Amino acid sequence: LQGIFVLGLPYALLHSGYSGLFLIILAAALCCYTGKILIACLYEENEDGQLVRVRDTYEDIANACCKKLSPKLGGIVVNVTQVMELIMTCVLYLIVSGNLLSHSFPYIPVTEKTWSVIAFATLLPCVFIKTLKIVSKLSQLCSLVHFVIILVVMTYCVTRIHQWSWAKFRLSIEFEDFLVSVGVIIFSYTSQIFLPTLEGNMKNPEEFGCMLNWTHFFACVSKTTFALTAFLTWGEETKEVITDNLPSFLQTLVNLCLLTKALLSYPLPFFAATEIVYACISRGNCSNYRSPLFALGVRGSFLLLTLLMAMFIPHFALLMGLTGSVTGAAMTFLLPSLFHLKLKWKKLSFLEKCADISGFILGFLCSLAGIVCSIKGLLEVFG
């Protein structure tokens, strides 16, 4: 919930004004809700009225919803969508790593792509990751680095408190800029892809709802405080990535922290994507597909694929924006709301049905707006 997207929140406030503060809070509430209803779809009541976990993955939920149309269609659509988003995320981390290294050591005559290859070399041990425990420990280190970055930026902002002014907030906003802000804010909270696996691996799954409430609450407070202090410090001069506003002596330190964060963030989407693919391939009866060597081959192939995409796909940021608009909104709002309505319709209250329908409509609008903005950007680039 505290990814690199957080560094773009002050820029989102620049283009959304006071409504941006409201959006940060609203997005936390909505993403928390869709996370809960997604996990609710994993459970059904038994004869004694007790909830039993009858499904394990996002794919299982999709198959249950589409079993009358086609037993496997829903799962295929969800898996393809998940893998696309996860691969794009991995590639983004590689590109960001190359960019950060290039800016941290400008005096070394090495291109960004070469720096990305160097960053890739440090990620080779990812092929040996077999369990979520290792990923969890790496993610914990990633969180610690993130808090160091936030602390450095906010400490610097507090030293400039005499420059703060609420007059810097916009009252009127441009619609297209506002849509960009909505995308940045909403997608800084997305975690639905990982939730079924996370809930299934918890020692006390019954505490999942409580965990989701507290994490989203603290994420909301953290994001609001960070975005507000940074925007009040730089106002109209706020850049797309707030660390670019820092003086050079701090910028290098923060860039190296961001590099560490990007590299530590890579294993989570990588592990999730390879597990999905490996599970789909090894579902058959052939024992060759269940061997450790084959699993190693799947992870190695994915690792190489992310590097090749980072090296050779032009204008990847715009393409990722286009893909993210579709997959991100679908996995976060569209599908959880649709699946919950389909599986639990008879047991839902009127307010719950309204909430699910609202989530579906919001996801559709966010996806449509993101697609329009991304295609427009691609058309401008290609003339």
Secondary structure by P-SEA (a helix, b strand, c coil): cccccccaaaaaaaacaaaaaaaaaaaaaaaaaaaaaaaaaacccccccccccccccaaaaaaaaaccccccaaaaaaaaaaaaaaaaaaaaaaaaaaaaaaaacccccccaaaaaaaaaaaaccccccccaaaaaaaaaaaaaaaaaaaaaaaaaaaaaccccccccccccccaaaaaaaaaaaaaccccccaaaaaaaacccccaaaaaaaaaaaaaaaaaaaaaaaaaaaccccccccccccccaaaaaaaaaaaaaaaaaaaaaaaaaaaaaaaaaaacccccccccaaaaaaaaaaaaaaaaaaaccccaaaaaaaaaaaaaaaaacccaaaaaaaacccccccaaaaaaaaaaaaaaaaaaaaaaaaaaaaaaaaac
